Amino acid sequence: MPLLPRVDEMYVDENRVGETLPGQDFGSSVELALAATNHLFNTRNSTRYVAQVLQGVNAVATKLDRTTRPFTGVGPAEMNARIGAVDLDQPLPDTAAALEELETVYLGDAIYFHDAKYAAHLNCPVVIPALVGEAILSAVNSSMDTWDQSAGATMIERRLIDWTAERLQLGAAADGVFTSGGSQSNLQALLIARNHAVAGLRQEPANAGLRLPALLEKLRIFTSADSHFSIQKSASMLGMGFDAVISVPCAADHKMDPAALAEAMAETHDAGLVPMAVVATAGTTDFGAVDPLADLAALARAYGAWFHIDAAYGGGLMVSGRYHHLLDGTRLADSVTVDFHKTFFQPVSSSALLVRDRAMLQHVTYYADYLNPESAALAEIPNQVDKSIQTTRRFDALKLWLTLRIMGADAIGALFDEAIDLAGRVGSVMAADDDFELAADPQLSTLVFRYRPRVTGADALADAGLTDAHGRLSEDAADTLNPAIRAAVFASGQAVVAGTKVAGRHYLKFTLLNAEATLEDISEIIGLLRRTGAQLLANASNSEVSA
Ligand SMILES: Cc1ncc(COP(=O)(O)O)c(C=O)c1O
């Protein structure tokens, strides 16, 4: 049956559909079950499916049309009260009513990443082709674990993995799998690296008879002080503990210092420990720094350590027209994390782990008779569960597939390039602004800065020790003020910015991923931060005076 003609029909019918559905007094459980089957996604209900999904899509589109700021500023207590008041045991009469309620409990006060004044975390505005994919994949509901639950979906995922591996120049033996996010990709990379290292240790006669915990005690992971915390969490989950991760200092540009890595690896080796992995970051969360990949790869190789690149953020550079070169060196990796839900403008979730040598994925293979028996592998039945740490798994690859088929890779790269260029322009503006201090020049699309103005004539602040010898707001006062600015701006809903710490001091952060945001938009946020900061300082000054 053709689907498209029916869509128009349903615009006419949508209010009628669902009238006989939940919230009614069913005489018996049989009647209830019969009515409930009206909700099943199946051939009989396809009309209802189109109508209800369209109602949901329309609710979002209406919201988009009316949204003028990234947030309303609603607080957790208010939302908790509203959501707590919903009686989950009493369904509403129809989809329209549920969507109306959703406005109060979610849509009305959600945080909207498409708004130009959302500039906080690594959340991207999403592209429409991926939303088409999202609608299709959740309806068909393929599960990526086995061929007999996914069929063509398996091949689409495999093709995209090959495409990504080729872009990263990982070689003909590369392989990988989609995951739920960068943290999971990093975990899987380190699980493989750990098992690979343990397999090596087991070859040594001196380790004969040692059980796994004794071997794990020897392993160390090296990563920069600026890398993502999922590395520490992974080490903990892998039975090695947080302290198996050696934090290597960065140079002033926030890239891992290869000399410091060399020193740390030598020390570890001399202490009889085993350098298990070097984790480089291609795009650190705060500064967007890309570690010197070739230098780090050489050191990893010299010690027989696994070389993983966390390109969760920087992965989008692989399709960039202007900044592709920043990712040079991925070909040297044993594994790479790429988050499509960051710099490929995909909805959460969509990430992948790539490995240079497909044989390494066997470290996560386990044959279960009910699902993926070894006989299936021998018969070359393509069961993706053999490569994954998940079993049931979403067909997230479809979103990227439709994005590439509808927009093309270059268009995605162009969106990221715009965001990087914008960060550069905002960096120049801020560097010339005496009220703000940039912690570093922007490298990808983030800016880390703090409001620390010269305070002239504010004697009360000076008396209170809130200014330094040069009349600037003191570091301690800036530490109190900047998180307060962030919180006040968030509560106003007019903009959303992030916060972080640099050398123990509080900073604010912009993460720019919106190709439609302009310098004017971001300048307006800067103006808002300045006004909020000045107001908070004035309040502090007044209270000092009155005290
Ligand atoms: C460099 C880096 N790696 C890993 C992650 C974790 O990714 P996810 O949030 O998808 O788990 C992030 C998240 O911001 C990141 O910036």
The ligand as an ORCA input file, in Angstrom:
! r2SCAN-3c Opt
* xyz 0 1
  C      36.407     13.947     23.993
  C      35.172     13.220     24.438
  N      35.187     11.886     24.542
  C      34.118     11.187     24.947
  C      32.954     11.822     25.274
  C      31.773     11.032     25.745
  O      30.820     10.963     24.745
  P      29.311     10.552     25.087
  O      28.751     11.686     25.855
  O      28.711     10.360     23.745
  O      29.358      9.300     25.880
  C      32.883     13.218     25.183
  C      31.644     13.921     25.550
  O      31.566     15.108     25.550
  C      34.018     13.933     24.758
  O      34.011     15.263     24.665
*
